[in-house]
Amino acid sequence: MSYPPPPGGWHDPSAAGPQSSPPVDPTLPMAGNPIPTQPTSADPYAPADPYAAPGYPPAGNPYAPPGYPPPGDPYAAAGYPPAAYPGYAPPSSKTNTLAIVALVLSLVGFTSCITAPIGAIMGHVARKQIRQTGEQGEGMAKAAIIVGWILTALLVLLIIFYVVMIIIAINSDSSSSY
């Protein structure tokens, strides 16, 4: 039993009989036009090294099969250029030297009491400089101020305590006459 041909001249490819033409290969050029080349990852505008021998030195492991590992960094983020100096952080802003000195003097005030108020005053000056210049070290300057003034207050209380004890000792000694 034969079916009538479908309308529009369409032919069923699974039906027996001669085929009209083979399917078109998309990789073949059309009517004399050249096949366009595929884009590559190589930069055509990159300057060539005039002193490099072709293919020397061999990149990577010389015992690895060709094409392995694939070229490029597999962990590099797409769309970003490589770091200028890998392994180094970008330079950060400078730390205020006066803030460092103020903190050191305030902490030395634990052993030599006279440097604590000097460290506190230098901490105030350092905070003013940091606000004007935008340097780092705000936390060190605050710590110098806090530690310096606390140690200064403790020093003043200790001096007052000694003066009171001396006055009490003098009064008790003079009141007990023989």
C-alpha positions, 0 to 999 in steps of 0.5 A: 500500500502506497501513501500519497506524497505529502503536500509541499513536496516533502519527502520522508527520509525514512521511506525507501527510495532515492534520497534527494540529496545528502545532508549538508556538512556545516564544516564545509565552505559555502560557495567558495567562501573561506572557512573563518578561523576560530579565535585563540587565546594568544594575544596577537598584539603581544610583543615577541621576545627577540632573544627567545629560541623557538620552543625553548625553554620547555614550559612545565614538566618535560616528562609530561605528555604534550598538551598536559597540563593544559596551558594557563592557570586553572585557578585564575579568575576569568576576566582579571589580569594576573597580579603584578607581583604574585605573592605580595600584597599591594602597599598599604598606607604608612603607620604613624610613627608617633603612635608607635612611640606613644604606645611604647612609652605608655607601656614602659610606664609600667616600670618607669612611671615617668614615661606614662604621661609622656606616652599619653600626651604623644598619643593625643598628638598622634591622633591629631596627625592621623586625622590630618594625614589619613595614616594608620595607627588610630588604635595604637594612639588610643591605646597609648592614651588610655594606658598612659592616663590610667598609669598616670592616675595610679602614679598620682594615687600612689604619690598621694598615698605616700605623702599621707603615710609620711604625714601620719608617721610624722604626726604620730611620732611628734605626738608621742613625746617622752 
